[in-house]
Amino acid sequence: MVTQVITLVGVLIGALASFLATAMAERAKFRREMATRWDERKLDAYIEYTIKEILRAARTVFAAWEAGEDRAEGLAALEATEAKRSVLFEGLLLADDDAAELARRVNERTWAVLRLARDPDGEGTPDEVGLAVIDALNDFHKAAKADLLIGGRRRA
């Protein structure tokens, strides 16, 4: 009778250990899958962010202004890309704090481009405001890569 009880206890301990090991493995797998999905969403948000479209549209507006042509069509395209950018920016809030802060900096520099395109007599030159956006965008891309662990280790 004692040997049967010992055997039964051994089977119960084995079953419990197997259950716990499986539960822990499934939980780890679920966390990895969720992290992958989250990173995919962040990557999509990073890719879709339309700053370069705004810069292209602004160049068209600046060229029309310099040539003395009507800027209305270029400004309409600029406003459309800005509307798209402002919606897509919300997705960047999924990023880590560094990348989100740098995305805000890109927005600030982009707004300077928009102000100058709307009012050519405003502050700065097209080249200055455009280069400021590119510099901020490069910093943002570095932070985005670090957030997604691309090309190195995550910053501490």
C-alpha positions as CSV (number, residue, x, y, z in Angstrom):
1,M,0.0,0.0,0.0
2,V,2.8,2.4,0.9
3,T,4.5,1.8,-2.5
4,Q,1.3,2.6,-4.3
5,V,0.9,5.9,-2.4
6,I,4.6,6.8,-3.2
7,T,4.0,6.0,-6.8
8,L,0.8,8.1,-6.8
9,V,2.5,11.0,-5.2
10,G,5.4,10.7,-7.7
11,V,2.9,10.8,-10.6
12,L,1.1,13.8,-9.1
13,I,4.4,15.7,-8.7
14,G,5.4,14.8,-12.2
15,A,2.1,16.0,-13.6
16,L,2.3,19.3,-11.6
17,A,5.8,19.9,-12.8
18,S,4.8,19.2,-16.4
19,F,1.8,21.5,-16.1
20,L,3.9,24.3,-14.6
21,A,6.7,23.9,-17.2
22,T,4.1,24.0,-20.0
23,A,2.3,27.0,-18.6
24,M,5.6,28.9,-18.2
25,A,6.6,28.1,-21.8
26,E,3.3,29.1,-23.2
27,R,3.4,32.4,-21.2
28,A,6.9,33.2,-22.5
29,K,5.7,32.3,-26.1
30,F,2.7,34.6,-25.7
31,R,4.9,37.5,-24.5
32,R,7.3,37.0,-27.4
33,E,4.4,37.0,-29.9
34,M,2.9,40.1,-28.3
35,A,6.3,41.9,-28.4
36,T,6.7,41.0,-32.0
37,R,3.2,42.3,-32.9
38,W,3.9,45.5,-31.0
39,D,7.2,46.0,-32.8
40,E,5.5,45.3,-36.1
41,R,2.9,48.0,-35.4
42,K,5.7,50.4,-34.4
43,L,7.6,49.6,-37.5
44,D,4.6,50.3,-39.6
45,A,4.0,53.6,-37.8
46,Y,7.7,54.6,-38.4
47,I,7.5,53.7,-42.1
48,E,4.2,55.4,-42.8
49,Y,5.2,58.7,-41.2
50,T,5.1,61.1,-44.1
51,I,7.6,63.8,-43.4
52,K,9.4,63.4,-46.7
53,E,6.1,63.9,-48.6
54,I,5.7,67.2,-46.8
55,L,9.2,68.3,-47.7
56,R,8.6,67.4,-51.4
57,A,5.3,69.4,-51.4
58,A,7.0,72.3,-49.7
59,R,9.8,72.3,-52.3
60,T,7.1,72.6,-55.0
61,V,5.5,75.6,-53.1
62,F,9.0,77.2,-52.6
63,A,9.8,76.7,-56.3
64,A,6.5,78.3,-57.4
65,W,7.1,81.2,-55.1
66,E,10.6,81.8,-56.4
67,A,9.3,81.6,-60.0
68,G,6.5,84.0,-59.2
69,E,3.8,81.4,-60.0
70,D,0.6,80.6,-58.2
71,R,1.3,78.5,-55.1
72,A,-2.4,77.4,-54.5
73,E,-2.0,73.9,-56.0
74,G,1.2,73.3,-54.1
75,L,-0.3,74.6,-50.9
76,A,-3.3,72.3,-51.3
77,A,-1.0,69.3,-51.7
78,L,1.0,70.5,-48.7
79,E,-2.1,70.8,-46.5
80,A,-3.2,67.3,-47.6
81,T,0.1,65.7,-46.6
82,E,0.1,67.7,-43.3
83,A,-3.3,66.3,-42.5
84,K,-2.1,62.8,-43.2
85,R,1.1,63.3,-41.2
86,S,-0.8,64.6,-38.2
87,V,-3.0,61.5,-38.1
88,L,0.0,59.1,-38.6
89,F,1.9,60.9,-35.8
90,E,-0.5,59.3,-33.3
91,G,0.9,55.9,-34.2
92,L,4.4,57.2,-33.2
93,L,3.2,57.5,-29.6
94,L,3.6,53.8,-29.4
95,A,7.3,54.3,-29.5
96,D,9.6,54.4,-26.5
97,D,10.0,57.7,-24.8
98,D,13.2,58.7,-26.7
99,A,11.7,58.0,-30.1
100,A,8.5,59.7,-29.3
101,E,10.3,62.8,-28.0
102,L,12.4,63.0,-31.2
103,A,9.2,62.6,-33.3
104,R,7.8,65.6,-31.5
105,R,11.0,67.5,-32.4
106,V,10.5,66.4,-36.1
107,N,7.0,67.8,-35.9
108,E,8.2,71.2,-34.5
109,R,10.8,71.4,-37.4
110,T,8.1,70.4,-39.9
111,W,5.7,73.1,-38.6
112,A,8.5,75.7,-39.4
113,V,8.5,74.4,-43.0
114,L,4.8,74.7,-43.2
115,R,4.8,78.2,-41.7
116,L,7.4,79.3,-44.3
117,A,5.6,77.7,-47.2
118,R,2.4,79.5,-46.1
119,D,4.2,82.8,-45.5
120,P,7.4,83.0,-47.7
121,D,8.4,86.2,-45.9
122,G,8.5,84.3,-42.6
123,E,11.5,83.3,-40.6
124,G,14.3,81.3,-42.2
125,T,15.0,80.1,-45.7
126,P,13.6,77.0,-47.4
127,D,17.1,75.3,-47.2
128,E,17.5,76.1,-43.5
129,V,14.1,74.8,-42.4
130,G,14.4,71.8,-44.7
131,L,17.8,70.8,-43.3
132,A,16.5,71.2,-39.7
133,V,13.8,68.7,-40.5
134,I,16.2,66.3,-42.0
135,D,18.6,66.5,-39.0
136,A,15.7,65.9,-36.6
137,L,14.4,63.1,-38.8
138,N,17.8,61.4,-38.8
139,D,17.9,61.6,-35.0
140,F,14.4,60.2,-34.9
141,H,15.4,57.3,-37.2
142,K,18.3,56.4,-34.9
143,A,16.0,56.3,-31.9
144,A,13.4,54.3,-33.9
145,K,16.1,51.7,-34.8
146,A,17.2,51.5,-31.2
147,D,13.5,51.1,-30.1
148,L,13.2,48.1,-32.5
149,L,16.7,46.8,-31.7
150,I,17.8,47.2,-35.3
151,G,21.5,47.5,-35.8
152,G,22.6,47.1,-32.2
153,R,21.4,46.9,-28.6
154,R,18.6,48.8,-27.0
155,R,19.8,51.9,-25.1
156,A,19.7,51.6,-21.3
